Amino acid sequence: MGKIIRFWSDILEIRFDKENLPQVNHLLTTNDGKTYLLVKRIIDEQTVRAIIIYSSKPININDQITNTKQSFMVPVGKNAKNNIYSFEGKPLLDDRNTLPKYIEMNSIINNERYLNNENEIIETGIKAIDFFIPILKGYKLGIFGGAGVGKTVLMKEIIFNVNKANAKTSNIFIGSGERSREAIELFNELESSDLMKNSTMYISKMNESPGARMSIVPIGITASEYLRDIEKEDVLLFIDNIYRFVQAENEVSASLGKKPSVGGYQSTLESDVANIENRMFKNENGSITSFQTIFLPMDDLSDPSAVAVFNHLDGNLVLSRNQTAKNIFPAFDPLASSSNSVDESIIGKEHFNAIIETKKILKTYKDLEDVIMILGFDELDEQSKRIVKIALQLENFFTQNFFMTEHFTKAPGVYVSLEDTIKSVQRILDGKYIKQSPEIFAYVGSNLNIPTDEELNL
């Protein structure tokens, strides 16, 4: 047992006997096990500094503290599926009667990488992603965007589309510091689509303490590692939102009195991000393919938090406010986005060449936009007019109705295969619709059923 000797804000100083001194990241309890504290610093051989994770009632000097001698216990494995868990590992759905196995957070970290040349593409049915950012097993995709540009909606669409094509994969969803409404909506949608039986959700809401919001991410990753390394499964890991994890780590760092670094972030920003990102990969047991939303403060891609995450990703998908202003959804910016899977040896020559040509046309159009605004479209030469028309057709073609938005757009969702997407793009690049309005491609699926100029003439 220990006792509180000092406290300020959400930091407590606790004295223990020498032989009972807890380690960093050990969990402490008080108030009959209903208040949780997490050790973050050892001051001397009898004193530790801990942060409050959850308090059931006011904490006082001299309160008795119990050392649990372990960190968070994580519900894992097949029996943990079909439920939602808090940071304590408590199931939030009482009617499931599941008895999951519990293991300690971060207790099975496996750093052994597995190098092989088999690149297995995971199709999402979302044209913009499958075409510009082909996703491979074990891949890390970051979805960047400011407030309200559609990060969570896009992530939910990926969850549903990928599960339709990959029935055997397991899903782990980590909600770090986001709205509880979004988690409830996702649960209801997973439940009604019969996907919850393969899914586990770990949630820490935005009104919970920074200690809970930062811990829920390694808790969910520990569960993913268990499914990959012990159960030998392929895992789809969805994290919404990595920025909230960074923010929580920053709040804890500030409370502990550490000096901030660049942009007001914690000095340990890079290592905090690396400690979780380096655990998501493919090995001989299975793969963890992760999809992570990253909030951009002030829509700034150069924000230190975004840069720290960006360094670990295989692909970055940027959602732009300019695209939402044009009524283009998903609000994908192909020129700001990139992927290391865009390689001829991985995706084939036809797809690779189509990406290069498409980006070239979109870049030329972007360079001409100021000229068009000042002088007007009619002042362009014939070659430039052709490029602008093809660029507008491509921009409209990559819009898509989502299954996730059917209830408010009243338009049915569309799943487009990668093969159909590539063929459709190639037809536009070849100028087969050059005499037709770009608007005909807005929110269509593929264009394989749309008659070309030549067919219309016949």
C-alpha positions in Angstrom: 0.0 0.0 0.0 1.0 3.6 -0.6 -0.4 7.0 0.3 -0.8 10.3 -1.4 1.6 13.0 -0.2 1.0 15.8 -2.7 -1.2 16.6 -5.7 -1.7 19.3 -8.3 -4.1 19.4 -11.3 -4.3 15.7 -12.3 -0.8 14.7 -11.0 -0.4 12.9 -7.7 2.8 12.1 -5.8 2.6 8.9 -3.9 4.9 7.3 -1.3 5.4 3.5 -1.1 7.6 1.1 0.9 10.8 0.4 -1.0 9.9 -3.2 -1.7 6.4 -2.2 -3.1 7.5 0.6 -5.4 5.5 0.4 -8.7 7.1 0.7 -12.2 6.3 3.2 -14.9 3.0 2.5 -16.6 1.8 0.4 -13.7 -1.8 1.0 -12.7 -2.7 2.1 -9.2 -6.2 2.1 -7.6 -8.0 3.8 -4.7 -11.6 4.4 -3.5 -12.2 0.6 -3.4 -10.7 0.0 -6.8 -12.9 2.5 -8.5 -10.3 5.3 -9.1 -7.5 4.6 -11.5 -4.0 6.2 -11.6 -1.1 5.5 -14.0 2.5 5.8 -12.9 4.4 8.1 -15.2 7.6 8.9 -13.3 9.7 7.4 -10.5 11.1 10.3 -8.3 13.2 8.2 -5.9 13.2 4.8 -4.3 10.0 5.5 -2.4 8.1 8.1 -4.4 6.3 8.0 -7.8 4.4 10.5 -9.8 1.1 9.3 -11.3 -1.7 10.8 -13.5 -5.4 10.4 -12.8 -7.0 8.1 -15.4 -10.5 8.0 -13.9 -11.8 9.3 -10.6 -15.0 8.0 -9.0 -15.0 10.6 -6.2 -12.7 13.4 -4.9 -9.1 12.4 -4.0 -7.5 13.5 -0.7 -4.0 13.7 0.8 -3.2 10.5 2.8 -5.7 8.4 0.7 -4.5 4.8 0.6 -3.3 3.6 -2.8 -3.1 0.0 -4.0 -0.3 -1.1 -6.4 -1.9 -3.5 -8.9 1.7 -4.4 -10.1 0.5 -4.5 -13.7 -0.6 -2.1 -16.5 -4.0 -2.0 -18.2 -5.5 -5.5 -18.8 -6.6 -5.9 -22.4 -9.5 -8.2 -23.5 -8.2 -10.2 -26.5 -8.9 -13.0 -28.9 -12.0 -14.6 -30.4 -14.0 -14.3 -27.2 -13.4 -10.5 -27.1 -15.1 -10.0 -30.5 -18.7 -8.7 -30.7 -18.2 -6.2 -27.9 -17.1 -2.7 -27.0 -14.5 -2.1 -24.3 -13.5 0.9 -22.2 -9.9 1.6 -21.1 -10.5 -0.6 -18.0 -11.2 -3.6 -20.3 -14.8 -3.6 -19.1 -17.3 -4.8 -21.8 -19.9 -2.1 -22.5 -22.5 -4.5 -23.8 -23.8 -6.7 -21.0 -25.9 -9.0 -23.2 -23.0 -10.7 -25.0 -22.0 -13.3 -22.4 -18.5 -13.4 -23.8 -15.6 -14.3 -21.4 -12.5 -12.9 -23.2 -8.9 -13.7 -22.2 -7.0 -10.7 -20.6 -3.4 -9.9 -21.2 -1.3 -6.9 -20.0 -1.0 -3.9 -22.4 2.2 -4.0 -24.4 3.2 -7.4 -23.1 3.5 -9.2 -26.5 5.3 -6.7 -28.6 6.8 -8.5 -31.6 9.5 -6.7 -33.6 10.3 -9.5 -36.0 9.5 -8.3 -39.5 8.7 -10.6 -42.4 10.1 -9.7 -45.8 8.5 -11.4 -48.8 7.7 -10.3 -52.3 4.0 -11.3 -52.3 2.1 -8.0 -52.5 -1.6 -8.7 -51.9 -3.8 -5.7 -52.9 -6.8 -5.1 -50.6 -9.6 -3.6 -52.8 -11.8 -1.0 -51.1 -14.3 -0.4 -53.9 -13.6 3.4 -53.5 -12.3 4.6 -56.8 -10.0 7.4 -55.5 -8.3 5.1 -53.0 -8.0 2.0 -55.3 -6.7 4.0 -58.2 -4.3 6.5 -56.6 -3.4 4.7 -53.3 -3.5 0.9 -53.8 -3.6 -0.7 -50.4 -1.5 -3.8 -49.6 -1.7 -6.2 -46.7 0.3 -4.8 -43.8 0.0 -1.3 -45.2 -0.4 1.9 -43.1 -2.8 4.5 -44.6 -3.2 7.9 -43.1 -6.4 9.9 -43.8 -5.5 13.6 -43.3 -8.0 16.4 -43.2 -9.3 19.4 -41.2 -12.6 19.5 -39.3 -15.7 18.4 -41.2 -14.1 17.2 -44.5 -15.3 13.6 -44.1 -12.4 11.6 -42.5 -14.7 9.4 -40.3 -17.2 8.8 -43.0 -14.5 7.6 -45.4 -13.0 5.3 -42.7 -16.5 3.8 -42.1 -16.9 3.2 -45.8 -13.6 1.4 -46.0 -14.6 -0.8 -43.0 -17.7 -1.9 -44.8 -16.4 -2.3 -48.3 -13.2 -4.2 -47.3 -15.2 -6.6 -45.0 -17.6 -7.5 -47.9 -14.6 -8.8 -49.9 -12.6 -10.2 -47.0 -15.0 -12.2 -44.8 -12.3 -13.9 -42.8 -10.5 -10.8 -41.6 -10.9 -9.5 -38.0 -11.6 -5.8 -37.3 -10.3 -3.7 -34.5 -11.6 -0.2 -34.1 -9.9 2.2 -31.7 -11.8 5.4 -30.9 -9.3 7.8 -29.3 -10.8 11.1 -28.1 -13.6 11.3 -30.7 -17.3 11.9 -30.3 -19.3 9.0 -28.6 -22.0 9.6 -31.3 -19.7 8.4 -34.0 -18.8 5.2 -32.1 -22.5 4.5 -31.4 -23.3 5.0 -35.1 -20.5 2.7 -36.2 -21.6 0.0 -33.7 -25.2 0.2 -35.0 -24.0 -0.1 -38.6 -21.7 -3.0 -37.8 -24.4 -4.8 -35.9 -27.1 -4.3 -38.6 -24.6 -5.6 -41.3 -23.7 -8.6 -39.2 -20.0 -7.5 -39.1 -19.8 -7.0 -35.3 -19.2 -10.8 -34.8 -15.7 -10.2 -36.4 -15.1 -6.9 -34.7 -13.8 -5.5 -31.4 -14.1 -1.9 -30.4 -11.9 -0.1 -27.9 -13.2 3.4 -27.0 -12.0 6.4 -25.0 -14.3 9.4 -25.5 -13.2 13.0 -25.9 -14.5 13.9 -22.4 -12.3 11.3 -20.7 -8.9 12.1 -19.1 -5.8 12.4 -21.3 -4.4 9.3 -19.6 -7.3 7.2 -20.9 -7.3 8.8 -24.4 -3.6 8.1 -24.8 -3.7 4.6 -23.4 -6.6 3.3 -25.6 -4.3 3.3 -28.7 -1.7 0.8 -27.3 -4.6 -1.2 -25.7 -6.1 -1.7 -29.2 -2.8 -2.4 -30.8 -2.0 -5.0 -28.1 -5.3 -6.7 -29.1 -4.4 -6.5 -32.8 -0.9 -8.1 -32.1 -2.7 -10.9 -30.2 -4.9 -11.7 -33.1 -2.0 -11.6 -35.6 0.7 -13.4 -33.6 -1.3 -15.8 -31.4 -4.5 -16.4 -33.4 -2.6 -16.1 -36.7 -5.3 -13.9 -38.3 -5.1 -10.9 -40.7 -6.3 -7.8 -38.9 -7.8 -4.6 -40.2 -7.0 -1.9 -37.6 -9.0 1.4 -37.7 -7.8 4.3 -35.5 -9.9 7.4 -35.2 -8.1 9.8 -34.4 -4.3 9.6 -34.1 -4.1 13.3 -33.5 -6.2 12.9 -30.3 -3.6 10.4 -29.1 -0.8 12.9 -29.8 -2.9 15.6 -28.1 -3.4 13.5 -25.0 0.3 12.6 -24.7 1.0 16.4 -24.9 -1.5 17.1 -22.1 0.1 14.5 -19.9 3.6 15.9 -20.8 2.5 19.4 -19.9 1.0 18.2 -16.6 4.3 16.5 -15.7 6.1 19.9 -16.2 8.1 18.9 -19.3 9.1 21.7 -21.6 7.2 21.8 -24.9 9.1 21.5 -28.2 8.2 22.6 -31.8 4.7 24.0 -32.3 3.9 23.6 -28.6 4.0 19.8 -28.8 5.7 17.5 -26.3 9.5 17.0 -26.8 8.8 13.2 -27.0 6.4 13.6 -30.0 8.5 11.6 -32.4 9.1 8.7 -30.0 5.4 8.7 -28.8 4.2 8.2 -32.4 7.0 5.7 -33.3 6.2 3.5 -30.3 2.8 2.7 -31.7 3.4 3.0 -35.5 6.3 0.5 -35.4 4.0 -2.2 -34.1 1.7 -2.4 -37.1 3.1 -4.5 -39.9 2.9 -7.9 -41.7 4.9 -10.9 -40.5 4.8 -14.7 -41.0 1.8 -15.1 -38.6 -0.5 -12.6 -40.4 -0.9 -8.9 -41.1 -2.1 -5.7 -39.4 -3.3 -3.4 -42.1 -4.1 0.0 -40.5 -6.2 2.9 -41.5 -5.7 6.0 -39.4 -7.5 9.4 -39.4 -5.3 12.4 -38.6 -6.9 15.7 -37.8 -5.1 18.7 -39.3 -5.2 21.8 -37.1 -5.9 24.8 -39.4 -5.9 22.4 -42.4 -2.1 22.5 -42.1 -0.2 19.5 -43.6 3.1 20.9 -42.1 1.8 20.8 -38.5 4.4 18.9 -36.4 1.9 16.2 -35.4 1.0 15.4 -39.0 4.7 15.3 -40.0 5.5 12.9 -37.1 2.8 10.5 -38.2 3.5 11.0 -41.9 7.0 9.7 -41.5 5.7 6.2 -40.6 3.0 5.8 -43.2 3.0 3.8 -46.5 0.3 6.1 -48.0 -1.3 9.4 -47.2 -4.7 10.3 -48.4 -5.4 14.1 -48.1 -9.0 15.4 -47.9 -9.2 19.0 -49.0 -11.6 21.8 -48.1 -11.3 23.1 -51.7 -12.7 19.9 -53.0 -15.7 20.0 -50.6 -16.4 23.6 -51.8 -16.7 22.1 -55.3 -19.1 19.5 -54.0 -16.6 16.7 -54.7 -16.9 13.8 -52.2 -14.9 12.1 -51.1 -13.0 15.4 -50.9 -9.8 13.7 -52.1 -6.8 15.7 -53.3 -4.8 13.5 -55.6 -1.9 15.9 -56.0 -1.3 16.2 -52.2 -1.7 12.5 -51.7 0.9 9.8 -52.3 1.7 6.1 -51.8 4.8 3.9 -51.9 2.6 1.2 -53.5 2.5 3.1 -56.8 5.2 0.9 -58.3 5.0 -0.8 -61.7 6.3 -4.1 -60.2 3.4 -4.1 -57.7 0.4 -2.7 -59.6 1.3 -3.4 -63.2 2.2 -1.2 -66.2 -1.3 -0.2 -67.3 -2.4 1.0 -63.8 1.0 2.7 -63.2 0.9 4.7 -66.5 -2.7 5.7 -65.9 -1.8 7.2 -62.5 1.1 9.2 -63.9 -0.9 10.5 -66.9 -3.9 11.4 -64.6 -1.7 13.3 -62.1 0.0 15.1 -65.0 -3.3 16.3 -66.4 -4.6 17.4 -63.0 -1.4 19.3 -62.3 -1.6 21.1 -65.6 -5.2 22.0 -64.9 -4.3 23.3 -61.5 -1.6 25.5 -63.1 -4.1 26.9 -65.6 -6.8 27.7 -63.0 -5.5 31.2 -62.4 -5.4 31.9 -66.1 -9.0 30.7 -66.6 -10.1 32.8 -63.6 -8.5 36.0 -65.1 -8.9 35.5 -68.9 -11.7 32.9 -69.2 -11.7 29.4 -70.7 -12.2 30.7 -74.3 -8.8 32.4 -74.3 -6.9 29.1 -73.9 -5.3 27.3 -76.9 -6.9 24.1 -78.2 -4.4 21.8 -76.4 -5.1 23.5 -73.0 -8.8 23.4 -73.6 -8.6 19.6 -74.1 -6.5 19.1 -71.0 -8.9 21.2 -68.8 -11.9 19.3 -70.1 -10.3 15.9 -69.4 -9.2 17.1 -66.0 -12.8 18.2 -65.1 -14.1 14.8 -66.3 -11.5 13.0 -64.1 -12.3 15.2 -61.1 -16.0 14.4 -61.5 -15.4 10.7 -62.1 -13.6 10.2 -58.7 -16.7 11.4 -56.9 -18.7 8.5 -55.4 -21.9 7.8 -53.4 -21.2 5.9 -50.2 -23.2 3.2 -48.5 -22.5 5.1 -45.3 -24.2 8.2 -46.5 -27.3 6.7 -48.1 -29.6 7.7 -45.2 -29.0 11.5 -45.8 -28.0 11.7 -49.5 -30.9 9.3 -50.5 -28.6 8.1 -53.3 -27.6 4.4 -53.2 -23.9 3.5 -52.4 -21.7 2.2 -55.2 -18.8 -0.3 -55.1 -16.5 -0.1 -58.1 -13.9 -2.8 -58.8 -10.3 -1.7 -59.4 -10.4 -3.2 -62.9 -13.5 -1.2 -63.9 -11.9 2.0 -62.4 -8.7 1.6 -64.4 -10.7 1.0 -67.6 -12.9 3.9 -67.0 -10.0 6.3 -66.3 -8.3 5.1 -69.5 -11.3 5.9 -71.6 -11.4 9.5 -70.2 -7.6 9.9 -70.8 -8.0 8.7 -74.4 -10.5 11.5 -75.0 -13.4 9.2 -75.7 -15.8 11.7 -74.1 -14.2 15.0 -75.1 -17.4 16.3 -76.8 -19.5 15.6 -73.7 -20.0 17.6 -70.5 -17.8 16.7 -67.5 -21.0 16.7 -65.3 -22.1 13.3 -66.8 -19.4 11.7 -64.6 -20.5 13.2 -61.3 -21.4 10.4 -58.8 -21.5 7.6 -61.4 -19.9 4.2 -60.7 -17.7 3.2 -63.6 -18.3 4.8 -67.0 -18.3 1.6 -69.0 -22.0 1.9 -69.6 -21.8 5.6 -70.7 -21.7 5.9 -74.5 -18.5 7.4 -76.0 -18.6 10.2 -78.6 -18.1 7.7 -81.3 -21.0 5.5 -80.2 -23.2 8.6 -79.9 -22.3 9.5 -83.5 -23.3 6.1 -84.7 
